[in-house]
Amino acid sequence: KYCLDQLLEHNDQTSVRHLLEWTSSVLIAETCLSTQSDEPANLLWTWLQTASQVRPGSVPSFITIIINIASSRPDSLQAHKTFLDRAVSEISPWSMAQQYGLRIVSQLGFKKLWPVLSHCYPDLVAKYQVLYDCISKSLQLSSVAAGGADKTAAKLMDDFYQSVFNPYEHFTLEDIFIHFPRLCCLPQDEISSVETLGKLTSPYLDSLRIKNKSTLEDCTPSKLVSKDPLVQEQHADNIQRKITPWKSMNIETEQEDSSQRLSKSKGREYEGLIVVASLIDRLPNLGGLCRTCEILGVGKMTIPSALAVKEREFTGVSVTAEQWLPMEEVPESQLLDYIQNLKSAGWSIVAVEQASKSVPLHSFKFPEKCAIILGKEREGVPVEILNHVDHCVEIPQHGLIRSFNVHVTGSIVLWECVRQRIK
């Protein structure tokens, strides 16, 4: 559901959308197979309808998933003929869509389904023969037209993702971490190496080992991804550089990058830093703060209720940060006792608040072991809490608005605290 939600949002760059489509195709097929039920696959009709109404730009992603399951994993469905029949009838109208890219993707998808119909269900061939002839003619005309200024159709037809890629056959470690990223034109430091994959010795990965040469190995990189506005040009001096997940794993390689985050097994970067967010009640603020804390290496974050991390308003902003950041439930009613216990254990308590004795943030030296308290969205830190803190800091302001959003406040203060600790 998370992958399908992300695809519906249609905010990700092309390579990420491909990965989400791939993941969804595999998960849905395997779930149908393991549960002996077609229900997970049949839910795709609802997703396709929702996409057409809410975000038409996401429709190609759902068409791709439907085609993958119908054409490449017929064994996963109890009623494959029924699913295939509906796939053709649902996808066909999109082959005449006004949007050029959507139209071509739908037509190519229809062509992928045709060999399955021909081989397995002759009666469906007779049912859709006229439609197949029309779509084939349209693709042929698009290919001829591609000889002119617009070569999008030719690029789509020749692209590895449309012409060669099979989400189930190409499900190996090499395909996932080497060939697929290369073909999606990702930077070199986001592509793994055979040597690194060889260090993954878990028996659970044996089924993902490549047995024969992958057909992706000889494919040329996509010509479509480079047009994506979220992908930086390779010749630029300053390109976007994201942290790659395998560099957070506890694997020793010759290409280790000290600028990357430590793996969770090595502990948090700043164990002596606690963010007390128990006074914050708005879930998007809590989710955003959780994400900031995880990225900056904060040791722990407190929240008013453990149930908050299960809410969509939280997870939509935290993007899984709660899975990697230690969280502790401390309701507001227990906050004073929690503070007193921290002080008894040698922690310094720092409140972020505009008060008569507060110190400008840039002038304050954060203690080695400190808990930073953030206030309520409107009221700030209550006076009964302020009376028990060791220090109070505030961010200098020069505008007419009297305060920042609490998530913004927390981010600014945390960065200053972390900046002082960077050696």
Buried (B, 14 or more C-beta within 10 A) or exposed (E): EEBBEBBBEBEBBBBBBBBBBBBBBBBBBBBBBEEEEBEBBBEBBEBBEBBBEEBBBBBBBBBBBBBBBBBBBBEBBEEBBEBBBBBBEBBBEBBEBEBEBBBBBBBBBBBBBBEBBEEEBEEBBEBBEEBBEBBBEBBEEBEEBBEEEEEBBBBBBBBBBBEBBBBBEBBBBBBBBBBBBBBBBBBEEBBBBEEBBEEBEEEEEEEBEBEEEBBBEEBEBBBBBEEBEEBEEEEEEEEEEEEBEBBBBEEEBEEEEEEBBEEBEEEBBBEBBBBBBBBBBBBBBBBBBBBBBBBBBBBBBBBBBEEBBEBEBBBBBBEEBBEBBBBEBBEBEBBBEBBEEBBEEEBBBBBBBBBEEBBEBEEBEBBEBBBBBBBBBEEBBBEEBBEBBBBBBBBEEEEEEEBBEBBBBBBBBBEBBBEEBEE
